[in-house]
């Protein structure tokens, strides 16, 4: 084995090129087990980000069911999820281009079952005894920014119809779930200004023979209790996730009372940004297979319902999601820093894992993969913040003995979200070139209980920035990083944290904002319905707190900005409109600071196309090379940087 070459940090040659990352990886999502057949979604950057339904065949091979140009994706709440279901071997899906619901019989061309018009559908299930689907419908007839959300039934024995309204009156709905005997339906509802991780209600109603609902009643929840994932056990007992104790735990309703299944300071749920989440499933009426997170890491476990005992399985994965069960096995999505995301089959009796599909089929030498060090460090007001530190790693290189690596501080989106220890080539791209990456779970992140989430109430742009800054100080005190070469990057809400940090903190030398928020007032006036009152809690009700909105907005603090900035934006983004990036670019340019702005046609909130992913990785590396004055090993296409001397 040859000795590593000594080379400046940032200039290492890496096999993880931007073209490799953009072209060789797919995104896996939402496995569904229908009978004995498993289905899942694949998003393919090389096909323009098109999402397709995949079916697992009995011989272990898999078949793509969705013909081009169909794209399985819904825009309900803009973030989507729950875009397809399977009933009796037939796939029903929302098509991205027209948002109509389609029926796809095996071997046939998909046919629409809803009319062309202003209707969007998500989170559907099939009625077990009636020929219909039950779905969330978003009606944009009145307004794209203020649609009407309802629960509808779409009949399968009639011509195309927009659906019959079953439940209406709340601002939002999710998870219509009908009991196995077809006699009861449960669902979630909530109103402005709550987000679903703030407060939701769990409702139930009797279902008449003709499919109408009778005697709807609220079983649990309210403005201070977040309930998610109602599911019926095989014997017809309603279960759900609630954070009534401060942690998202599992509960069951026996028809009279609600009972906790396994109380513990861990999270068995996630923030409901998308439809179709499933962190637990029934192996039998008395046994659940579930995923939970504790101290930033996810685990898969078996829960005996009557005894309330939890058995955590020893598996080489640190993130689990989308759990399904059937025929003595659990199916889920899983990943770890050294294991690409995969669709797994876990045999519960033998404790063996079968990988059914990987997001990356090429094996990467672990000598180029950095595994995270979990951090817990003190921040403002004696609070604790958390993060994952990825140190530079490349088997072929070492940095000069007296040098320290540049650091990229990564801010997750949301802000109600989390950094997780998954296989992330967008991080390994940097660490394999000699950068350190700190992925911060600032106050407001999920996975650490409700109290930690609520640290951000009224403090967005303050607490998140403080926790990033204290993470930098923690690493500086350990001697881990080059204090002169620290960048901060983030997307969406994370982009807002980036811009706030650059206009309030001195420790960052450069910033990278992906579709980030620069003007809170413009955002609250222009954003979509789902998040239109999100800032009521994060900042304060508007317009009563208009002065706070202006004071907190980076666009109004340009006088404090002294660092270079690069901005990336999708031009079809309805969540954070493109004018947010354009305003920031013009203001920084006018101030005379180095600034670059790349906007992309055909991209929305989050980049999906291979050419876009490749372009932004190369551009960000090129930008840092100019600001931090190093020579990258990659041959990078130049980008225009205004005011670069």
Order of alpha helices (4+ residues) and beta strands (2+ residues): beta-alpha-beta-beta-beta-beta-beta-beta-beta-beta-beta-beta-beta-beta-beta-beta-beta-beta-beta-beta-beta-beta-beta-beta-beta-beta-beta-beta-beta-beta-beta-beta-beta-beta-alpha-beta-alpha-alpha-beta-alpha-beta-alpha-alpha-alpha-beta-alpha-beta-alpha
